[in-house]
Amino acid sequence: MDALIRFWLGIDVSKKKLDVALLDERGKFKQRVFANEVAGFAQLMHWLSERGVPPSQSRVCMEATGSYSEACATALADAGWVVAVVNPARVKGFALGEMVRNKTDRTDACLLARFCLKHEPEAWVPAPLEVRHLRALVDRLQIIKDMQQQEFNRLEAHAGNATLEASIRDHIAWLQRCADELQRDIDDHIDGHPQLRRDADLIESIPGIGQVTAPKVLAFLGNVRRFKNAKALAAFIGVTPRLKESGSSVRGRSMISRAGHSEMRRALYMPALVASRHNPAVKAFGDRLRGAGMAPKAVVGACMHKLAMLIYGVLRSGQPFNPQIAMPGLAIQDGI
């Protein structure tokens, strides 16, 4: 452990508040609650400053809770604090090991501070501003599409009711105009940032991934080059195989782990289906797995894993998809 680190801050994040536990080198806790908003973030940092807690001698830890935790983590990281945003499953396992019996916001904050002290989780790096803006646009577009699908379902449910059908169709048309406008905003935003444009072109060179999926990859994954290898990227997304074997009797069916970025897995599902038919590398891979008797859904998961490998490959190399490079050693390189 770094001898310069003297303070560990655990933050339990909920929708409206931040439960904060400050652990010092003597093992003493100080606790406080702040609002989960911009003013609350400023008050938190002021509270730390008043207690002589400098960013250079501190580590902050919180669980990944999506939009609830990201704003706070970004504000602290932008202000120079070293922040770790960890998978809640890791903290849950640590709590079991610590024999923690109570679960409240205050005890969870203390637990996160102790977890930060003992495990020194890797620092979280906020996405650049252009990626954050792209993610906001992509998220909004997905919300519009989800609303549109809900209206299509209502249209089917109210078939024959002319008045309701007309109202629903009008709303669907309005939502489509909103979606088209957001898609143009996404395209313009990517075109306005050369690195995003280059990365989008490389991703779209992979058969099966088009102009709809490429912005999602850029928005959800950020700089893919930060991952040490393609397997680390696949693990982050949650498309790595999970084995279930024990002794001589337990031989469970392998499946994807799903312990990762659920929105990115959702974004890769349809491209994997398309790529399994039209991408030569993914098609050969899927055909081999089907020939070996793998279940159809498991084959789709494996093709999603293959697409993650190809995305990493084109971005890391800076070269468009080349089937001659992707095909050799297929069975060995995928590890499935």
C-alpha positions in Angstrom: 0.0 0.0 0.0 1.2 3.5 -0.8 2.5 5.0 2.4 1.3 8.5 1.3 -2.3 7.5 1.4 -3.9 8.5 4.7 -7.6 8.7 4.0 -10.1 6.4 2.4 -13.6 7.7 1.4 -16.5 5.4 0.9 -19.6 6.9 -0.8 -22.9 5.0 -0.8 -24.9 6.5 -3.7 -28.6 6.6 -4.0 -30.9 8.7 -6.2 -31.1 11.7 -3.9 -28.2 11.5 -1.5 -24.7 10.5 -0.8 -23.8 8.8 2.4 -20.1 9.4 3.0 -17.7 7.7 5.4 -14.2 9.0 5.8 -11.7 6.5 7.2 -8.4 7.8 8.4 -5.0 6.1 9.1 -6.0 5.6 12.8 -9.0 3.6 11.8 -11.5 6.3 12.9 -14.6 7.1 10.9 -16.3 10.5 10.2 -19.7 10.4 8.4 -21.9 12.9 6.7 -24.8 13.0 4.2 -24.8 15.2 1.1 -27.3 15.8 -1.7 -26.6 13.8 -4.9 -26.4 17.0 -7.0 -23.9 19.5 -8.2 -24.2 21.6 -5.0 -23.8 18.5 -2.9 -20.6 17.5 -4.7 -19.2 21.0 -3.9 -20.2 20.7 -0.3 -18.6 17.3 0.0 -15.3 18.6 -1.3 -15.5 21.6 1.0 -16.2 19.3 4.0 -13.1 17.2 3.1 -11.0 20.3 2.7 -12.1 21.6 6.2 -10.8 18.3 7.7 -7.4 18.5 6.0 -8.1 15.7 3.5 -6.1 16.5 0.3 -6.8 14.6 -2.9 -3.1 13.5 -3.2 -3.4 11.6 0.1 -6.9 10.1 -0.4 -8.7 7.4 -2.3 -12.4 7.4 -3.0 -14.6 4.4 -3.6 -18.2 4.0 -4.7 -20.3 1.3 -6.4 -21.2 1.6 -10.0 -24.9 2.6 -10.0 -25.2 4.0 -13.5 -26.4 7.6 -13.8 -26.7 8.0 -10.0 -23.0 7.5 -9.3 -21.5 8.8 -12.6 -22.1 12.5 -11.9 -20.5 12.4 -8.5 -17.6 10.3 -9.7 -17.0 12.6 -12.7 -17.1 15.8 -10.5 -14.6 14.3 -8.0 -12.3 13.0 -10.8 -12.4 16.4 -12.6 -11.4 18.0 -9.3 -8.3 15.8 -9.0 -9.5 13.1 -6.7 -8.6 9.4 -7.4 -11.9 7.6 -7.6 -12.6 3.9 -7.9 -16.0 2.9 -9.3 -16.4 -0.8 -8.5 -18.7 -3.6 -9.5 -21.3 -4.0 -6.6 -20.7 -7.8 -6.8 -17.2 -7.2 -5.5 -18.4 -5.2 -2.5 -21.1 -7.8 -1.8 -18.5 -10.5 -1.7 -16.3 -8.4 0.6 -19.2 -7.8 2.9 -19.8 -11.6 3.1 -16.2 -12.1 4.0 -16.3 -9.4 6.7 -19.4 -11.1 8.2 -21.4 -7.8 7.9 -24.8 -8.4 9.4 -26.5 -5.0 8.9 -27.2 -3.3 5.6 -27.9 0.5 5.8 -26.6 3.4 3.8 -24.3 4.4 6.7 -22.8 0.8 7.1 -22.5 0.5 3.3 -20.4 3.7 3.2 -18.1 2.4 5.9 -17.8 -0.9 4.1 -16.8 0.8 0.9 -14.1 2.8 2.8 -12.7 -0.4 4.3 -12.9 -2.1 0.8 -10.9 0.8 -0.6 -8.2 0.4 2.1 -7.8 -3.3 1.8 -8.2 -3.9 -2.0 -6.8 -0.7 -3.5 -9.2 -0.8 -6.5 -8.1 0.6 -9.8 -8.7 4.2 -10.4 -11.7 5.1 -12.6 -11.0 7.5 -15.5 -14.0 9.7 -16.7 -14.7 9.7 -20.4 -13.7 12.8 -22.4 -16.4 15.5 -22.8 -17.1 14.6 -26.4 -17.8 11.0 -25.4 -20.0 12.0 -22.5 -22.1 14.2 -24.9 -22.3 11.3 -27.4 -23.5 9.0 -24.6 -26.2 11.4 -23.6 -27.4 11.6 -27.3 -27.3 7.8 -27.7 -29.2 7.2 -24.4 -31.8 9.7 -25.4 -32.2 8.1 -28.8 -32.7 4.7 -27.2 -35.4 6.1 -24.9 -37.2 7.5 -27.9 -37.0 4.2 -29.6 -38.3 2.4 -26.5 -41.2 4.8 -26.3 -41.9 4.2 -30.0 -42.0 0.4 -29.5 -44.4 0.9 -26.6 -46.7 2.8 -28.9 -46.5 0.1 -31.5 -47.6 -2.4 -28.9 -50.5 -0.1 -27.9 -51.5 0.2 -31.6 -51.8 -3.5 -31.8 -53.7 -3.7 -28.5 -56.2 -1.1 -29.7 -56.7 -2.4 -33.3 -60.2 -1.5 -34.5 -60.5 1.7 -32.4 -60.2 4.4 -35.0 -59.9 7.3 -32.6 -57.1 5.7 -30.5 -55.3 4.4 -33.6 -55.1 7.9 -35.1 -53.8 9.3 -31.8 -51.2 6.6 -31.5 -50.1 6.9 -35.1 -49.6 10.6 -34.7 -47.5 10.0 -31.6 -45.4 7.4 -33.4 -44.8 9.8 -36.3 -43.7 12.5 -33.9 -41.4 10.1 -32.1 -39.9 9.1 -35.4 -39.2 12.8 -36.2 -37.5 13.1 -32.8 -35.4 9.9 -33.5 -34.4 11.2 -36.9 -33.3 14.5 -35.5 -31.3 12.8 -32.7 -29.6 10.5 -35.2 -28.6 13.6 -37.3 -27.2 15.2 -34.1 -25.2 12.0 -33.3 -23.8 11.9 -36.9 -22.9 15.6 -36.7 -21.3 15.2 -33.3 -19.1 12.3 -34.5 -18.2 14.2 -37.7 -17.1 17.1 -35.6 -14.5 15.1 -33.7 -11.8 13.5 -36.0 -10.9 10.8 -33.5 -14.5 9.7 -33.1 -15.0 9.8 -36.9 -11.9 7.6 -37.5 -13.0 5.1 -34.8 -16.5 5.0 -36.2 -15.3 4.3 -39.7 -13.1 1.4 -38.3 -16.0 -0.1 -36.4 -18.3 0.2 -39.3 -15.8 -1.7 -41.5 -16.8 -4.9 -39.6 -19.7 -6.6 -41.5 -22.6 -6.7 -39.1 -22.0 -3.4 -37.4 -23.5 -0.3 -39.0 -24.2 3.3 -38.4 -26.7 2.6 -35.6 -24.4 0.4 -33.5 -21.0 2.2 -34.0 -22.1 5.3 -32.0 -23.2 3.0 -29.2 -19.8 1.3 -29.1 -18.1 4.7 -28.9 -20.5 6.0 -26.3 -20.6 3.0 -24.0 -17.0 1.8 -24.3 -15.1 5.2 -24.7 -11.5 4.7 -25.6 -11.3 0.9 -26.3 -7.5 1.2 -26.4 -7.4 1.5 -22.7 -8.1 -2.2 -22.3 -4.9 -4.4 -22.1 -6.3 -6.9 -24.6 -9.4 -8.1 -26.3 -10.3 -10.5 -23.6 -10.4 -7.6 -21.1 -12.8 -5.8 -23.3 -15.0 -8.9 -23.7 -15.0 -9.2 -19.9 -16.0 -5.6 -19.5 -19.0 -6.1 -21.8 -19.9 -9.4 -20.1 -19.6 -11.7 -23.1 -16.9 -14.0 -21.8 -17.7 -17.7 -21.3 -18.5 -18.8 -17.8 -17.7 -22.5 -17.1 -19.5 -24.6 -14.5 -17.4 -27.6 -13.6 -16.5 -29.2 -10.3 -15.0 -32.6 -9.6 -16.1 -35.5 -11.8 -19.8 -35.0 -11.6 -20.6 -31.4 -12.2 -20.4 -30.5 -15.9 -22.7 -27.5 -16.4 -23.4 -25.9 -19.8 -21.1 -22.9 -20.5 -22.8 -19.6 -21.1 -21.8 -15.9 -21.3 -21.1 -14.4 -17.9 -23.4 -11.3 -18.2 -21.2 -9.6 -15.5 -20.6 -6.5 -17.4 -22.1 -3.6 -19.5 -25.7 -4.7 -20.1 -26.4 -1.9 -22.6 -23.4 -2.8 -24.7 -24.5 -6.5 -24.7 -28.0 -5.3 -25.8 -26.3 -3.2 -28.6 -24.3 -6.2 -29.9 -27.1 -8.8 -30.0 -28.7 -7.9 -33.4 -25.2 -7.2 -35.0 -24.2 -10.7 -33.9 -27.2 -12.2 -35.6 -26.4 -10.3 -38.8 -22.6 -11.0 -38.6 -23.3 -14.7 -38.1 -24.8 -14.7 -41.7 -22.8 -12.0 -43.5 -19.4 -11.6 -41.8 -17.1 -14.4 -43.0 -15.0 -14.6 -39.8 -18.1 -14.7 -37.5 -20.0 -17.0 -39.8 -17.2 -19.6 -39.9 -16.9 -19.3 -36.1 -20.7 -19.7 -35.6 -20.9 -22.6 -38.0 -18.2 -24.5 -36.2 -19.9 -24.0 -32.9 -23.3 -25.1 -34.3 -21.6 -28.2 -35.8 -20.2 -29.0 -32.4 -23.7 -29.1 -30.9 -23.8 -25.7 -29.1 -27.2 -24.3 -28.4 -28.5 -21.6 -30.7 -28.6 -18.8 -28.0 -25.1 -19.8 -26.9 -23.9 -19.5 -30.4 -25.3 -15.9 -30.5 -23.4 -15.1 -27.3 -20.2 -16.5 -28.7 -20.7 -14.4 -31.9 -21.1 -11.3 -29.6 -17.8 -12.3 -28.0 -16.2 -12.6 -31.5 -17.5 -9.1 -32.5 -16.0 -7.7 -29.3 -12.6 -9.2 -30.4 -12.9 -7.7 -33.8 -13.9 -4.3 -32.5 -10.8 -4.3 -30.3 -8.6 -5.5 -33.2 -9.6 -2.8 -35.7 -9.3 0.0 -33.1 -6.1 -1.2 -31.7 -4.4 -1.7 -35.1 -6.0 1.3 -36.8 -6.7 -0.9 -39.8 -10.2 -1.7 -41.2 -11.6 -5.2 -41.0 -9.7 -7.7 -43.1 -11.2 -11.2 -43.3 -7.8 -12.7 -44.2 -6.5 -11.5 -40.9 -9.6 -12.5 -38.9 -9.9 -16.0 -40.2 -6.6 -17.8 -39.5 -6.3 -19.6 -36.1 -10.0 -19.0 -35.4 -10.5 -21.8 -32.9 -7.4 -20.9 -30.9 -7.8 -17.1 -30.7 -11.4 -17.1 -29.5 -10.8 -19.4 -26.6 -14.3 -20.8 -26.8 
